[in-house]
Amino acid sequence: MSNAKPLILVSNDDGITSKGILTLINVMKRIGDVLVVAPDSPQSGMGHAITVGESLRLEENFIFENVQAFECSGTPADCVKMARHFVLKGKRQPDVIVSGINHGSNTSISVLYSGTMSAAIEGAIEGTPAIGFSLCDYSHDADFSHTEAYIEKITREVLAKGLPKGVALNVNFPPASQGAIQGIRICRQANAKWEEEFDQRFDPNGRRYFWMVGAFVNFDKGEDNDEWAIANNYVSVVPCQFDLTAHTTIPLLNEQWTILDRADSTHPEVSEYRHPGKEGHA
């Protein structure tokens, strides 16, 4: 790999043989040197799971032309860990990590369940700029062609400008069937969720099992969120972080709770909240 070009780590959650990852690899080859470490089978909906109770397997795969690739038995987060701490151990680390292109939407609350975004977030945890790309089309043979120019532009922008430490981008594309893309919007995550039901069924032996069904419900009426952007044929870009602390709730609990030991001056954070980055916090 040439040091003159950026090193790009590619992963996904649909598996190393998916159409989406092939499209993403072909775009990344225009930009830099590409290394692929991706799951050997679909890992959709795995969230940020990691493998701790069983062994991991990693095998080199030669399905991509002029690209070094490995298939991993683990989750998307495992793939990024294996790439950084085994495949690239003692070597140059990636300049950017890209994940996808996912077959299906990862807007709104879906980002929490997404294996695609977990690979990107794992990169952010390690301090590497990272992007998760998803197409709002669940078809196995979805048309990704309209995403390529935008993926290249967004990746080049991140390589040129960087991202704040701990931030990864969640990028979603409307399906090709909606027509021409209107542009790119920086968005917030929409207030929407899946309202699940569990369909009770019985196998031929009379044993009960369940199948999760339900509908996606959008409660958000704003025009600055990812669901609005996709519905109006924009590419949505949502900056995400792995710090799940509800920072605004800390002073509220400090004020309302009576079980806190406010006399303990050795732990000032118990009685006085200071936002990260302020004096006294790293």
Salt bridges, closest charged atoms under 4 A:
ASP95 OD2 - ARG92 NH2 2.73
GLU122 OE1 - HIS48 NE2 2.72
GLU122 OE2 - LYS81 NZ 2.94
GLU126 OE1 - ARG84 NE 3.81
GLU126 OE2 - HIS85 NE2 3.00
ASP141 OD1 - LYS19 NZ 3.34
GLU148 OE1 - ARG30 NH2 2.65
GLU152 OE1 - ARG30 NH1 3.14
GLU152 OE2 - ARG156 NE 3.06
GLU157 OE2 - LYS161 NZ 2.88
ASP199 OD2 - ARG201 NE 3.05
ASP203 OD2 - ARG207 NE 3.08
ASP220 OD2 - ARG188 NH1 2.63
ASP224 OD1 - ARG188 NE 2.94
ASP243 OD2 - HIS247 NE2 2.94
GLU269 OE2 - HIS267 ND1 3.71
